[in-house]
Amino acid sequence: MKRCLVAFLLFCGPLVAGAEPITVAIYDHSDGSSKGPKNLAAILTPEAGFACERVSPQAIRDGALDGRDVVIVPGGSGSKQSKMLEGAGLDKIRGFVEAGGGYVGICAGSYLASSEYDWSLRLINTRVLDRKHWARGTGMVTLALSERGKQLLAADADKIDVYYGQGPLLALAIEPGLPAYEPLALYDTEIAKKGAPEGVMRGTTAIASAPYGEGRVICFSPHPEKAAGPNGLILAGVRWAANEP
């Protein structure tokens, strides 16, 4: 894993002088104590070329995404995120991406982006496998990156170790009007605790990307944003979502 991290750290160079930063809204319905937004703010720094701000569900309903490049919805509970956003907030996110904005979902944010639930955003043509055992346990897993995944995520390694926190096991849905997603990484190992059956997780999609209207969507089932994790996956994913060259 150390070899992988070296490649990511080399990628995360300073912002080129004079370049405009990528403006990022990080969803947060907590009182500021949530770890996900903190981890994201720690890596999406001005030095790396980003300008970040946490935004509440009410702020999103009030237009906080206007003029931004990307919105990130991190871990937590996808159903609670949907409930907190309410219909107006969900519509704001859909409209933002359709008009050319980027959406980055991490764990719960990938559940929210999916086409699986009645509360989902339906930004990407994914369904969730083995819903019964969604709480299948946590721990380190290995991802196998596709060639496209290595290119998009600026990764040299074929396999990457990352923390898994009960994110969705993604597969292709059949949502009218949405294109098939592109699998960027698959789970090469699995976690099967709490009664979850073995042999289900391995080979399912861990990172997926797709267009939505004029915008871009990328979903991470695991947590590359964790401290000491392969943070470069997030940096490259946000840059891609922002349609950076």
PyMOL commands that set and color helices and strands:
alter all, ss='L'
color gray80, all
select helices_A, chain A and resi 2-11+35-43+46-48+57-61+78-98+108-113+131-133+147-152+232-241
alter helices_A, ss='H'
color red, helices_A
select strands_A, chain A and resi 22-27+50-55+70-73+102-106+126-128+138-145+159-165+170-172+182-187+205-212+215-220
alter strands_A, ss='S'
color yellow, strands_A
deselect
rebuild
show_as cartoon
